[in-house]
Amino acid sequence: MGYYINKNSKGELLSPINKTQALIADGAKITTARFQPNLVCVVENGLFDAAGYCFSKEEFEQFNNPNDDRPKTWLIYEHAAKLSGYKS
């Protein structure tokens, strides 16, 4: 798990918490936990949220680990690849 989103499409730094709301305000849409293009998983870690780009099915499976009980929100975000720095 290695590509994370820390800025929105306007280049503004995302707050350490409430990343789901910030990404929705920037055009992301809530979805279900299934691998699909532009998938982002926002994991609530307590003091900070991590918005991870699920660039592959394997990456998705890491974020969707049934033994990980941290709260997660799944988003479709058209800017995911670019803002995460992912290079295919």
C-alpha positions as CSV (number, residue, x, y, z in Angstrom):
1,M,0.0,0.0,0.0
2,G,1.9,3.0,-1.2
3,Y,0.1,5.7,-3.2
4,Y,-1.8,8.3,-1.1
5,I,-3.7,11.5,-1.8
6,N,-2.8,14.5,0.3
7,K,-3.9,17.4,-1.9
8,N,-7.1,18.1,-3.8
9,S,-7.4,18.9,-7.5
10,K,-6.8,22.6,-6.8
11,G,-3.4,21.8,-5.2
12,E,-4.7,22.5,-1.7
13,L,-3.3,20.4,1.1
14,L,-5.9,18.1,2.7
15,S,-6.4,18.3,6.5
16,P,-5.2,15.2,8.4
17,I,-8.8,14.3,9.3
18,N,-12.1,14.6,7.4
19,K,-10.4,13.6,4.1
20,T,-13.6,11.8,2.9
21,Q,-15.6,15.1,3.1
22,A,-12.8,17.1,1.5
23,L,-12.6,14.6,-1.5
24,I,-16.4,14.6,-1.9
25,A,-16.3,18.4,-2.0
26,D,-13.7,18.0,-4.8
27,G,-16.0,15.7,-6.8
28,A,-15.4,12.2,-5.4
29,K,-18.4,9.9,-5.1
30,I,-19.1,7.3,-2.4
31,T,-19.1,3.7,-3.7
32,T,-18.9,0.1,-2.5
33,A,-15.9,-2.0,-1.7
34,R,-15.2,-3.5,-5.1
35,F,-12.3,-3.0,-7.3
36,Q,-13.0,-0.4,-10.1
37,P,-11.2,2.4,-11.8
38,N,-10.2,5.5,-9.8
39,L,-11.0,3.8,-6.5
40,V,-9.8,5.4,-3.2
41,C,-10.1,4.0,0.3
42,V,-10.1,6.6,3.1
43,V,-9.0,4.8,6.3
44,E,-9.6,6.5,9.6
45,N,-6.6,6.0,11.8
46,G,-7.6,8.2,14.8
47,L,-5.3,11.1,14.6
48,F,-5.2,11.2,10.8
49,D,-7.0,9.8,7.8
50,A,-5.2,8.1,4.9
51,A,-6.6,8.3,1.4
52,G,-5.1,5.5,-0.5
53,Y,-5.3,5.0,-4.2
54,C,-6.3,1.4,-5.1
55,F,-4.4,1.2,-8.4
56,S,-4.7,-2.6,-8.8
57,K,-6.8,-5.5,-7.6
58,E,-4.0,-6.5,-5.3
59,E,-3.8,-3.1,-3.8
60,F,-7.6,-3.1,-3.3
61,E,-7.4,-6.5,-1.5
62,Q,-4.8,-5.0,0.9
63,F,-7.1,-2.2,1.8
64,N,-10.1,-4.5,2.0
65,N,-8.5,-6.9,4.5
66,P,-11.3,-8.4,6.6
67,N,-8.9,-8.4,9.7
68,D,-8.5,-4.6,9.5
69,D,-11.4,-3.2,11.5
70,R,-10.5,0.5,11.1
71,P,-13.4,2.6,9.6
72,K,-13.1,2.9,5.8
73,T,-14.9,4.9,3.1
74,W,-14.7,3.9,-0.5
75,L,-14.7,6.6,-3.1
76,I,-14.5,7.0,-6.9
77,Y,-12.3,10.0,-7.5
78,E,-11.3,10.9,-11.1
79,H,-8.1,12.6,-9.9
80,A,-6.9,9.6,-7.9
81,A,-4.0,8.5,-10.1
82,K,-2.6,11.9,-10.8
83,L,-2.8,13.2,-7.3
84,S,-1.4,10.1,-5.7
85,G,1.7,10.3,-7.9
86,Y,1.0,6.8,-9.4
87,K,2.9,6.0,-12.5
88,S,1.6,3.0,-14.5
